[in-house]
Amino acid sequence: MAQYLIAFNDGEMPYPRPPEVGKDAAAMLRDAKQAGVWVFGGGLETHEVVSVVAPDGTVTDGPYPETKEHLGGFAVVEVPTREAALYWAGRIAAACRAPQQVFELLPPPPEVEGV
């Protein structure tokens, strides 16, 4: 089985959120957990509260200035096929009223597998 990152950009969810968004998101999450596909997920703090850590350890507050889009939230699901990941992305998109991006996560390198 593969893991997929399902994510949306900050600002794509309607604001203020319609009251049914929370109910629909909770139902989708419950269904994903019952199906055994939910790994982890959540919304992210606003992009103004981001730090970037460079390879040399230098910390800069705020996202890259040239970045126009910022991640607003994500879910990781573990499913047997890309089609299954797209199904769950559709469920998340409908519940959250926001389009979702789907990325397959690469497996860990053999030397760190099982760590």
Biotite code that builds the C-alpha atoms (Angstrom):
import biotite.structure as struc

atoms = struc.array([
    struc.Atom([0.000, 0.000, 0.000], chain_id="A", res_id=1, res_name="MET", atom_name="CA", element="C"),
    struc.Atom([1.164, 3.514, -0.729], chain_id="A", res_id=2, res_name="ALA", atom_name="CA", element="C"),
    struc.Atom([0.777, 6.687, 1.279], chain_id="A", res_id=3, res_name="GLN", atom_name="CA", element="C"),
    struc.Atom([-0.538, 9.867, -0.311], chain_id="A", res_id=4, res_name="TYR", atom_name="CA", element="C"),
    struc.Atom([-0.400, 13.468, 0.840], chain_id="A", res_id=5, res_name="LEU", atom_name="CA", element="C"),
    struc.Atom([-3.684, 15.254, 0.143], chain_id="A", res_id=6, res_name="ILE", atom_name="CA", element="C"),
    struc.Atom([-3.292, 19.004, 0.648], chain_id="A", res_id=7, res_name="ALA", atom_name="CA", element="C"),
    struc.Atom([-4.954, 22.336, 0.022], chain_id="A", res_id=8, res_name="PHE", atom_name="CA", element="C"),
    struc.Atom([-3.621, 25.860, -0.189], chain_id="A", res_id=9, res_name="ASN", atom_name="CA", element="C"),
    struc.Atom([-4.267, 28.472, 2.468], chain_id="A", res_id=10, res_name="ASP", atom_name="CA", element="C"),
    struc.Atom([-7.160, 30.705, 1.492], chain_id="A", res_id=11, res_name="GLY", atom_name="CA", element="C"),
    struc.Atom([-8.940, 28.139, -0.681], chain_id="A", res_id=12, res_name="GLU", atom_name="CA", element="C"),
    struc.Atom([-11.441, 27.148, 1.999], chain_id="A", res_id=13, res_name="MET", atom_name="CA", element="C"),
    struc.Atom([-14.394, 29.517, 2.175], chain_id="A", res_id=14, res_name="PRO", atom_name="CA", element="C"),
    struc.Atom([-14.267, 32.013, 5.022], chain_id="A", res_id=15, res_name="TYR", atom_name="CA", element="C"),
    struc.Atom([-16.272, 32.376, 7.079], chain_id="A", res_id=16, res_name="PRO", atom_name="CA", element="C"),
    struc.Atom([-16.839, 28.644, 6.907], chain_id="A", res_id=17, res_name="ARG", atom_name="CA", element="C"),
    struc.Atom([-20.415, 27.481, 6.473], chain_id="A", res_id=18, res_name="PRO", atom_name="CA", element="C"),
    struc.Atom([-21.543, 25.683, 9.668], chain_id="A", res_id=19, res_name="PRO", atom_name="CA", element="C"),
    struc.Atom([-21.947, 22.360, 7.864], chain_id="A", res_id=20, res_name="GLU", atom_name="CA", element="C"),
    struc.Atom([-18.223, 22.234, 6.911], chain_id="A", res_id=21, res_name="VAL", atom_name="CA", element="C"),
    struc.Atom([-17.235, 21.046, 10.406], chain_id="A", res_id=22, res_name="GLY", atom_name="CA", element="C"),
    struc.Atom([-19.963, 18.403, 10.429], chain_id="A", res_id=23, res_name="LYS", atom_name="CA", element="C"),
    struc.Atom([-19.075, 17.193, 6.931], chain_id="A", res_id=24, res_name="ASP", atom_name="CA", element="C"),
    struc.Atom([-15.335, 17.121, 7.704], chain_id="A", res_id=25, res_name="ALA", atom_name="CA", element="C"),
    struc.Atom([-15.965, 15.134, 10.894], chain_id="A", res_id=26, res_name="ALA", atom_name="CA", element="C"),
    struc.Atom([-18.105, 12.609, 8.965], chain_id="A", res_id=27, res_name="ALA", atom_name="CA", element="C"),
    struc.Atom([-15.410, 12.232, 6.284], chain_id="A", res_id=28, res_name="MET", atom_name="CA", element="C"),
    struc.Atom([-12.718, 11.743, 8.953], chain_id="A", res_id=29, res_name="LEU", atom_name="CA", element="C"),
    struc.Atom([-14.841, 9.155, 10.745], chain_id="A", res_id=30, res_name="ARG", atom_name="CA", element="C"),
    struc.Atom([-15.375, 7.285, 7.454], chain_id="A", res_id=31, res_name="ASP", atom_name="CA", element="C"),
    struc.Atom([-11.642, 7.390, 6.603], chain_id="A", res_id=32, res_name="ALA", atom_name="CA", element="C"),
    struc.Atom([-10.722, 6.057, 10.048], chain_id="A", res_id=33, res_name="LYS", atom_name="CA", element="C"),
    struc.Atom([-13.336, 3.298, 9.823], chain_id="A", res_id=34, res_name="GLN", atom_name="CA", element="C"),
    struc.Atom([-12.014, 2.364, 6.361], chain_id="A", res_id=35, res_name="ALA", atom_name="CA", element="C"),
    struc.Atom([-8.510, 2.124, 7.856], chain_id="A", res_id=36, res_name="GLY", atom_name="CA", element="C"),
    struc.Atom([-6.964, 4.608, 5.395], chain_id="A", res_id=37, res_name="VAL", atom_name="CA", element="C"),
    struc.Atom([-6.392, 7.620, 7.681], chain_id="A", res_id=38, res_name="TRP", atom_name="CA", element="C"),
    struc.Atom([-2.761, 8.086, 8.789], chain_id="A", res_id=39, res_name="VAL", atom_name="CA", element="C"),
    struc.Atom([-2.556, 11.707, 9.945], chain_id="A", res_id=40, res_name="PHE", atom_name="CA", element="C"),
    struc.Atom([-3.666, 15.197, 9.007], chain_id="A", res_id=41, res_name="GLY", atom_name="CA", element="C"),
    struc.Atom([-4.634, 18.652, 10.119], chain_id="A", res_id=42, res_name="GLY", atom_name="CA", element="C"),
    struc.Atom([-4.896, 22.326, 9.350], chain_id="A", res_id=43, res_name="GLY", atom_name="CA", element="C"),
    struc.Atom([-1.862, 24.576, 9.539], chain_id="A", res_id=44, res_name="LEU", atom_name="CA", element="C"),
    struc.Atom([-1.328, 27.865, 11.300], chain_id="A", res_id=45, res_name="GLU", atom_name="CA", element="C"),
    struc.Atom([-1.347, 30.913, 9.051], chain_id="A", res_id=46, res_name="THR", atom_name="CA", element="C"),
    struc.Atom([1.680, 31.262, 6.780], chain_id="A", res_id=47, res_name="HIS", atom_name="CA", element="C"),
    struc.Atom([2.753, 34.397, 8.649], chain_id="A", res_id=48, res_name="GLU", atom_name="CA", element="C"),
    struc.Atom([3.850, 32.111, 11.510], chain_id="A", res_id=49, res_name="VAL", atom_name="CA", element="C"),
    struc.Atom([6.321, 30.028, 9.506], chain_id="A", res_id=50, res_name="VAL", atom_name="CA", element="C"),
    struc.Atom([10.063, 29.582, 9.902], chain_id="A", res_id=51, res_name="SER", atom_name="CA", element="C"),
    struc.Atom([12.413, 28.423, 7.165], chain_id="A", res_id=52, res_name="VAL", atom_name="CA", element="C"),
    struc.Atom([15.501, 26.493, 8.267], chain_id="A", res_id=53, res_name="VAL", atom_name="CA", element="C"),
    struc.Atom([18.387, 26.481, 5.752], chain_id="A", res_id=54, res_name="ALA", atom_name="CA", element="C"),
    struc.Atom([20.805, 23.558, 5.342], chain_id="A", res_id=55, res_name="PRO", atom_name="CA", element="C"),
    struc.Atom([23.381, 25.501, 7.391], chain_id="A", res_id=56, res_name="ASP", atom_name="CA", element="C"),
    struc.Atom([20.891, 25.880, 10.260], chain_id="A", res_id=57, res_name="GLY", atom_name="CA", element="C"),
    struc.Atom([20.073, 29.547, 9.642], chain_id="A", res_id=58, res_name="THR", atom_name="CA", element="C"),
    struc.Atom([16.478, 30.265, 10.674], chain_id="A", res_id=59, res_name="VAL", atom_name="CA", element="C"),
    struc.Atom([14.425, 32.867, 8.831], chain_id="A", res_id=60, res_name="THR", atom_name="CA", element="C"),
    struc.Atom([10.960, 33.895, 9.975], chain_id="A", res_id=61, res_name="ASP", atom_name="CA", element="C"),
    struc.Atom([8.210, 33.779, 7.397], chain_id="A", res_id=62, res_name="GLY", atom_name="CA", element="C"),
    struc.Atom([7.804, 31.771, 4.216], chain_id="A", res_id=63, res_name="PRO", atom_name="CA", element="C"),
    struc.Atom([9.897, 32.338, 1.128], chain_id="A", res_id=64, res_name="TYR", atom_name="CA", element="C"),
    struc.Atom([8.923, 35.856, -0.024], chain_id="A", res_id=65, res_name="PRO", atom_name="CA", element="C"),
    struc.Atom([8.502, 34.796, -3.665], chain_id="A", res_id=66, res_name="GLU", atom_name="CA", element="C"),
    struc.Atom([5.981, 32.108, -2.696], chain_id="A", res_id=67, res_name="THR", atom_name="CA", element="C"),
    struc.Atom([2.446, 33.078, -3.646], chain_id="A", res_id=68, res_name="LYS", atom_name="CA", element="C"),
    struc.Atom([0.699, 29.942, -2.383], chain_id="A", res_id=69, res_name="GLU", atom_name="CA", element="C"),
    struc.Atom([1.006, 28.495, 1.111], chain_id="A", res_id=70, res_name="HIS", atom_name="CA", element="C"),
    struc.Atom([-0.093, 25.138, 2.442], chain_id="A", res_id=71, res_name="LEU", atom_name="CA", element="C"),
    struc.Atom([-3.257, 25.451, 4.515], chain_id="A", res_id=72, res_name="GLY", atom_name="CA", element="C"),
    struc.Atom([-3.797, 21.861, 5.602], chain_id="A", res_id=73, res_name="GLY", atom_name="CA", element="C"),
    struc.Atom([-3.171, 18.260, 4.701], chain_id="A", res_id=74, res_name="PHE", atom_name="CA", element="C"),
    struc.Atom([-4.076, 14.633, 5.200], chain_id="A", res_id=75, res_name="ALA", atom_name="CA", element="C"),
    struc.Atom([-2.004, 11.492, 4.735], chain_id="A", res_id=76, res_name="VAL", atom_name="CA", element="C"),
    struc.Atom([-3.893, 8.383, 3.676], chain_id="A", res_id=77, res_name="VAL", atom_name="CA", element="C"),
    struc.Atom([-2.620, 4.873, 3.061], chain_id="A", res_id=78, res_name="GLU", atom_name="CA", element="C"),
    struc.Atom([-4.449, 3.189, 0.216], chain_id="A", res_id=79, res_name="VAL", atom_name="CA", element="C"),
    struc.Atom([-3.832, 0.431, -2.349], chain_id="A", res_id=80, res_name="PRO", atom_name="CA", element="C"),
    struc.Atom([-4.153, 2.587, -5.502], chain_id="A", res_id=81, res_name="THR", atom_name="CA", element="C"),
    struc.Atom([-3.925, 6.136, -6.800], chain_id="A", res_id=82, res_name="ARG", atom_name="CA", element="C"),
    struc.Atom([-7.617, 5.885, -7.676], chain_id="A", res_id=83, res_name="GLU", atom_name="CA", element="C"),
    struc.Atom([-8.380, 5.252, -4.001], chain_id="A", res_id=84, res_name="ALA", atom_name="CA", element="C"),
    struc.Atom([-6.299, 8.315, -3.045], chain_id="A", res_id=85, res_name="ALA", atom_name="CA", element="C"),
    struc.Atom([-8.247, 10.384, -5.585], chain_id="A", res_id=86, res_name="LEU", atom_name="CA", element="C"),
    struc.Atom([-11.516, 9.086, -4.110], chain_id="A", res_id=87, res_name="TYR", atom_name="CA", element="C"),
    struc.Atom([-10.503, 10.241, -0.616], chain_id="A", res_id=88, res_name="TRP", atom_name="CA", element="C"),
    struc.Atom([-9.240, 13.569, -2.000], chain_id="A", res_id=89, res_name="ALA", atom_name="CA", element="C"),
    struc.Atom([-12.690, 14.029, -3.511], chain_id="A", res_id=90, res_name="GLY", atom_name="CA", element="C"),
    struc.Atom([-14.325, 13.287, -0.171], chain_id="A", res_id=91, res_name="ARG", atom_name="CA", element="C"),
    struc.Atom([-12.030, 15.818, 1.551], chain_id="A", res_id=92, res_name="ILE", atom_name="CA", element="C"),
    struc.Atom([-12.630, 18.430, -1.178], chain_id="A", res_id=93, res_name="ALA", atom_name="CA", element="C"),
    struc.Atom([-16.400, 18.065, -0.834], chain_id="A", res_id=94, res_name="ALA", atom_name="CA", element="C"),
    struc.Atom([-16.309, 18.225, 2.978], chain_id="A", res_id=95, res_name="ALA", atom_name="CA", element="C"),
    struc.Atom([-13.929, 21.210, 3.143], chain_id="A", res_id=96, res_name="CYS", atom_name="CA", element="C"),
    struc.Atom([-15.308, 23.022, 0.071], chain_id="A", res_id=97, res_name="ARG", atom_name="CA", element="C"),
    struc.Atom([-11.752, 23.382, -1.296], chain_id="A", res_id=98, res_name="ALA", atom_name="CA", element="C"),
    struc.Atom([-9.802, 21.740, -4.115], chain_id="A", res_id=99, res_name="PRO", atom_name="CA", element="C"),
    struc.Atom([-7.175, 19.208, -3.027], chain_id="A", res_id=100, res_name="GLN", atom_name="CA", element="C"),
    struc.Atom([-3.753, 18.327, -4.427], chain_id="A", res_id=101, res_name="GLN", atom_name="CA", element="C"),
    struc.Atom([-2.700, 14.656, -4.376], chain_id="A", res_id=102, res_name="VAL", atom_name="CA", element="C"),
    struc.Atom([0.935, 13.535, -4.078], chain_id="A", res_id=103, res_name="PHE", atom_name="CA", element="C"),
    struc.Atom([2.220, 9.984, -3.689], chain_id="A", res_id=104, res_name="GLU", atom_name="CA", element="C"),
    struc.Atom([4.830, 9.830, -0.933], chain_id="A", res_id=105, res_name="LEU", atom_name="CA", element="C"),
    struc.Atom([8.105, 8.192, -1.882], chain_id="A", res_id=106, res_name="LEU", atom_name="CA", element="C"),
    struc.Atom([9.060, 5.115, 0.109], chain_id="A", res_id=107, res_name="PRO", atom_name="CA", element="C"),
    struc.Atom([11.967, 5.512, 2.523], chain_id="A", res_id=108, res_name="PRO", atom_name="CA", element="C"),
    struc.Atom([15.423, 4.571, 1.237], chain_id="A", res_id=109, res_name="PRO", atom_name="CA", element="C"),
    struc.Atom([16.286, 0.923, 2.015], chain_id="A", res_id=110, res_name="PRO", atom_name="CA", element="C"),
    struc.Atom([18.965, 1.928, 4.526], chain_id="A", res_id=111, res_name="GLU", atom_name="CA", element="C"),
    struc.Atom([16.393, 3.662, 6.788], chain_id="A", res_id=112, res_name="VAL", atom_name="CA", element="C"),
    struc.Atom([13.438, 1.329, 6.256], chain_id="A", res_id=113, res_name="GLU", atom_name="CA", element="C"),
    struc.Atom([12.229, -0.102, 9.553], chain_id="A", res_id=114, res_name="GLY", atom_name="CA", element="C"),
    struc.Atom([13.860, 2.633, 11.627], chain_id="A", res_id=115, res_name="VAL", atom_name="CA", element="C"),
])
